[in-house]
Amino acid sequence: MAEERTLGLARARDTVETVDEQPSKEELQRRMEEARDSITKTVTEIKDNVAQQYENVKDALDWRALQETTSSLVAGRSGRRLLRWIRDCGGN
């Protein structure tokens, strides 16, 4: 957010330039590089955010699948034996 404000201030200052004061090639290249860096950073942040959200959803879905499998196992006779075995081995 702070970067957006800084970029906005830079643009505001740029518009103050008079028609006679055309930016030099070096200045334009510098601005392009700054814009490119800013875009690259933003895209990287978005990719990281999406990757994290994907992992969160994946983990939640994996957990649900595990719960459903466990519930169906516990419902049957073999499930009760499995629970007894886990309890006897020191599990909760």
DRENMARKE-492545 format. One record per atom (N, C-alpha, C): x, y, z. Coordinates in Angstrom, 2 decimals. Example, Ala and Ser with C-alpha at 12.3 -4.5 7.8 and 13.67 -1.06 7.14 Angstrom:
BEGIN
GUNU     east    north       up
GUNU    13.19    -5.69     7.80
GUNU    12.30    -4.50     7.80
GUNU    13.20    -3.30     7.80
GUNU    12.85    -2.25     7.08
GUNU    13.67    -1.06     7.14
GUNU    12.90     0.03     7.87
***
This chain:
BEGIN
GUNU     east    north       up
GUNU     0.81    -1.19     0.00
GUNU     0.00     0.00     0.00
GUNU     0.86     1.26     0.00
GUNU     1.90     1.25     0.83
GUNU     2.77     2.42     0.90
GUNU     3.46     2.65    -0.43
GUNU     3.80     1.56    -1.11
GUNU     4.44     1.70    -2.41
GUNU     3.51     2.37    -3.41
GUNU     2.21     2.03    -3.32
GUNU     1.25     2.64    -4.23
GUNU     1.20     4.15    -4.01
GUNU     1.25     4.56    -2.76
GUNU     1.25     6.00    -2.47
GUNU     2.51     6.65    -2.99
GUNU     3.64     5.98    -2.82
GUNU     4.90     6.52    -3.32
GUNU     4.86     6.64    -4.83
GUNU     4.34     5.61    -5.48
GUNU     4.22     5.64    -6.94
GUNU     3.28     6.76    -7.37
GUNU     2.20     6.94    -6.63
GUNU     1.27     8.03    -6.95
GUNU     1.93     9.39    -6.83
GUNU     2.74     9.57    -5.78
GUNU     3.46    10.84    -5.62
GUNU     4.45    11.05    -6.75
GUNU     5.12     9.99    -7.15
GUNU     6.08    10.10    -8.25
GUNU     5.36    10.50    -9.53
GUNU     4.20     9.91    -9.76
GUNU     3.44    10.27   -10.96
GUNU     2.96    11.72   -10.89
GUNU     2.54    12.14    -9.69
GUNU     2.09    13.52    -9.55
GUNU     3.23    14.48    -9.86
GUNU     4.41    14.17    -9.36
GUNU     5.56    15.03    -9.65
GUNU     5.88    15.03   -11.14
GUNU     5.72    13.88   -11.75
GUNU     6.02    13.77   -13.18
GUNU     5.07    14.63   -14.03
GUNU     3.83    14.75   -13.59
GUNU     2.88    15.53   -14.37
GUNU     3.13    17.02   -14.24
GUNU     3.89    17.42   -13.23
GUNU     4.20    18.83   -13.05
GUNU     5.21    19.30   -14.09
GUNU     5.94    18.36   -14.69
GUNU     6.91    18.75   -15.69
GUNU     6.22    19.55   -16.80
GUNU     6.89    20.53   -17.28
GUNU     6.32    21.31   -18.37
GUNU     6.58    20.59   -19.68
GUNU     5.91    21.04   -20.71
GUNU     6.06    20.43   -22.02
GUNU     7.50    20.56   -22.50
GUNU     8.18    21.64   -22.13
GUNU     9.56    21.85   -22.55
GUNU    10.53    20.89   -21.87
GUNU    10.16    20.36   -20.72
GUNU    11.05    19.49   -19.96
GUNU    10.73    18.02   -20.23
GUNU    11.02    17.57   -21.41
GUNU    10.82    16.15   -21.73
GUNU    11.85    15.31   -20.97
GUNU    11.40    14.19   -20.40
GUNU    12.35    13.36   -19.67
GUNU    13.40    12.77   -20.63
GUNU    14.58    12.60   -20.12
GUNU    15.65    12.04   -20.94
GUNU    15.42    10.55   -21.15
GUNU    16.14     9.99   -22.07
GUNU    16.06     8.56   -22.34
GUNU    16.43     7.78   -21.08
GUNU    17.45     8.23   -20.38
GUNU    17.88     7.55   -19.17
GUNU    16.79     7.58   -18.10
GUNU    16.12     8.74   -18.00
GUNU    15.03     8.87   -17.02
GUNU    13.88     7.93   -17.37
GUNU    13.55     7.86   -18.65
GUNU    12.48     6.96   -19.08
GUNU    12.86     5.50   -18.82
GUNU    14.11     5.16   -19.09
GUNU    14.56     3.79   -18.83
GUNU    14.53     3.48   -17.34
GUNU    14.90     4.45   -16.52
GUNU    14.86     4.27   -15.07
GUNU    13.43     4.03   -14.61
GUNU    12.50     4.83   -15.13
GUNU    11.09     4.67   -14.77
GUNU    10.56     3.31   -15.21
GUNU    10.96     2.89   -16.41
GUNU    10.52     1.58   -16.89
GUNU    11.05     0.47   -15.99
GUNU    12.29     0.59   -15.59
GUNU    12.89    -0.42   -14.71
GUNU    12.18    -0.45   -13.36
GUNU    11.86     0.72   -12.81
GUNU    11.12     0.78   -11.55
GUNU     9.75     0.13   -11.69
GUNU     9.07     0.44   -12.80
GUNU     7.74    -0.14   -13.03
GUNU     7.85    -1.65   -13.18
GUNU     8.84    -2.11   -13.91
GUNU     9.06    -3.54   -14.12
GUNU     9.32    -4.24   -12.77
GUNU    10.17    -3.63   -11.97
GUNU    10.47    -4.21   -10.65
GUNU     9.22    -4.27    -9.78
GUNU     8.43    -3.21    -9.81
GUNU     7.21    -3.15    -9.02
GUNU     6.22    -4.23    -9.47
GUNU     6.08    -4.39   -10.77
GUNU     5.16    -5.40   -11.31
GUNU     5.65    -6.80   -10.94
GUNU     6.95    -7.02   -11.08
GUNU     7.52    -8.32   -10.74
GUNU     7.28    -8.66    -9.28
GUNU     7.48    -7.68    -8.41
GUNU     7.26    -7.89    -6.97
GUNU     5.79    -8.21    -6.70
GUNU     4.89    -7.47    -7.33
GUNU     3.46    -7.70    -7.14
GUNU     3.06    -9.09    -7.60
GUNU     3.54    -9.49    -8.77
GUNU     3.21   -10.82    -9.30
GUNU     3.75   -11.91    -8.38
GUNU     4.96   -11.73    -7.87
GUNU     5.53   -12.70    -6.95
GUNU     4.69   -12.81    -5.68
GUNU     4.26   -11.68    -5.15
GUNU     3.42   -11.70    -3.94
GUNU     2.10   -12.42    -4.21
GUNU     1.51   -12.16    -5.37
GUNU     0.25   -12.82    -5.73
GUNU     0.46   -14.33    -5.85
GUNU     1.53   -14.74    -6.52
GUNU     1.82   -16.16    -6.68
GUNU     2.03   -16.83    -5.33
GUNU     2.77   -16.18    -4.44
GUNU     3.00   -16.75    -3.11
GUNU     1.69   -16.88    -2.34
GUNU     0.86   -15.86    -2.43
GUNU    -0.43   -15.86    -1.74
GUNU    -1.31   -16.99    -2.26
GUNU    -1.38   -17.13    -3.57
GUNU    -2.22   -18.18    -4.17
GUNU    -1.68   -19.55    -3.79
GUNU    -0.36   -19.72    -3.82
GUNU     0.23   -21.01    -3.45
GUNU    -0.11   -21.36    -2.00
GUNU    -0.04   -20.38    -1.11
GUNU    -0.37   -20.61     0.30
GUNU    -1.84   -20.97     0.46
GUNU    -2.71   -20.25    -0.22
GUNU    -4.14   -20.55    -0.13
GUNU    -4.44   -21.93    -0.69
GUNU    -3.77   -22.30    -1.77
GUNU    -3.96   -23.63    -2.36
GUNU    -3.57   -24.71    -1.35
GUNU    -2.43   -24.53    -0.69
GUNU    -1.99   -25.51     0.30
GUNU    -2.97   -25.61     1.46
GUNU    -3.51   -24.47     1.89
GUNU    -4.49   -24.48     2.99
GUNU    -5.74   -25.27     2.60
GUNU    -6.23   -25.03     1.39
GUNU    -7.43   -25.74     0.93
GUNU    -7.12   -27.22     0.76
GUNU    -5.97   -27.52     0.18
GUNU    -5.57   -28.91    -0.03
GUNU    -5.48   -29.65     1.30
GUNU    -4.85   -29.02     2.30
GUNU    -4.74   -29.63     3.61
GUNU    -6.12   -29.87     4.23
GUNU    -7.00   -28.90     4.09
GUNU    -8.35   -29.04     4.64
GUNU    -9.09   -30.19     3.96
GUNU    -8.96   -30.30     2.64
GUNU    -9.64   -31.38     1.92
GUNU    -9.02   -32.73     2.27
GUNU    -7.71   -32.79     2.39
GUNU    -7.05   -34.04     2.79
GUNU    -7.53   -34.47     4.18
GUNU    -7.67   -33.51     5.09
GUNU    -8.13   -33.81     6.43
GUNU    -9.55   -34.35     6.42
GUNU   -10.40   -33.76     5.57
GUNU   -11.79   -34.25     5.48
GUNU   -11.81   -35.68     4.96
GUNU   -11.00   -35.95     3.94
GUNU   -10.96   -37.30     3.38
GUNU   -10.49   -38.29     4.44
GUNU    -9.51   -37.91     5.24
GUNU    -9.01   -38.77     6.30
GUNU   -10.10   -39.00     7.35
GUNU   -10.84   -37.95     7.69
GUNU   -11.91   -38.09     8.68
GUNU   -12.99   -39.04     8.16
GUNU   -13.37   -38.90     6.88
GUNU   -14.41   -39.76     6.31
GUNU   -13.94   -41.21     6.29
GUNU   -12.70   -41.43     5.91
GUNU   -12.16   -42.79     5.88
GUNU   -12.14   -43.38     7.28
GUNU   -11.68   -42.60     8.24
GUNU   -11.61   -43.06     9.63
GUNU   -13.01   -43.37    10.15
GUNU   -13.98   -42.51     9.84
GUNU   -15.35   -42.74    10.30
GUNU   -15.91   -44.03     9.74
GUNU   -15.66   -44.29     8.46
GUNU   -16.19   -45.52     7.87
GUNU   -15.49   -46.75     8.44
GUNU   -14.20   -46.63     8.77
GUNU   -13.49   -47.75     9.39
GUNU   -14.02   -48.04    10.78
GUNU   -14.25   -46.99    11.54
GUNU   -14.72   -47.15    12.92
GUNU   -16.11   -47.75    12.95
GUNU   -16.90   -47.49    11.94
GUNU   -18.27   -47.97    11.91
GUNU   -18.33   -49.50    11.81
GUNU   -17.34   -50.10    11.21
GUNU   -17.36   -51.56    11.04
GUNU   -16.66   -52.29    12.16
GUNU   -16.81   -53.64    12.14
GUNU   -16.20   -54.49    13.15
GUNU   -14.68   -54.36    13.12
GUNU   -14.09   -54.34    11.93
GUNU   -12.64   -54.23    11.83
GUNU   -12.18   -52.87    12.37
GUNU   -13.00   -51.87    12.23
GUNU   -12.67   -50.56    12.76
GUNU   -12.59   -50.55    14.27
GUNU   -13.51   -51.26    14.89
GUNU   -13.48   -51.34    16.36
GUNU   -12.24   -52.08    16.83
GUNU   -11.88   -53.14    16.08
GUNU   -10.65   -53.86    16.42
GUNU    -9.44   -52.96    16.25
GUNU    -9.44   -52.16    15.20
GUNU    -8.33   -51.23    14.95
GUNU    -8.22   -50.22    16.09
GUNU    -9.35   -49.68    16.53
GUNU    -9.34   -48.72    17.63
GUNU    -8.84   -49.37    18.91
GUNU    -9.27   -50.62    19.17
GUNU    -8.79   -51.33    20.35
GUNU    -7.28   -51.53    20.28
GUNU    -6.80   -51.90    19.12
GUNU    -5.36   -52.11    18.92
GUNU    -4.59   -50.80    19.15
GUNU    -5.10   -49.69    18.63
GUNU    -4.44   -48.38    18.81
GUNU    -4.43   -48.03    20.29
GUNU    -5.55   -48.25    20.98
GUNU    -5.64   -47.95    22.41
GUNU    -4.65   -48.80    23.21
GUNU    -4.58   -50.08    22.87
GUNU    -3.68   -50.99    23.56
GUNU    -2.21   -50.64    23.32
GUNU    -1.93   -50.06    22.17
GUNU    -0.55   -49.69    21.85
GUNU    -0.14   -48.36    22.48
GUNU    -1.03   -47.72    23.16
GUNU    -0.69   -46.47    23.84
GUNU    -1.28   -45.24    23.18
GUNU    -2.06   -45.42    22.12
GUNU    -2.72   -44.28    21.49
GUNU    -3.91   -43.84    22.29
GUNU    -4.51   -42.74    21.93
GUNU    -5.67   -42.24    22.68
GUNU    -6.89   -42.93    22.26
***
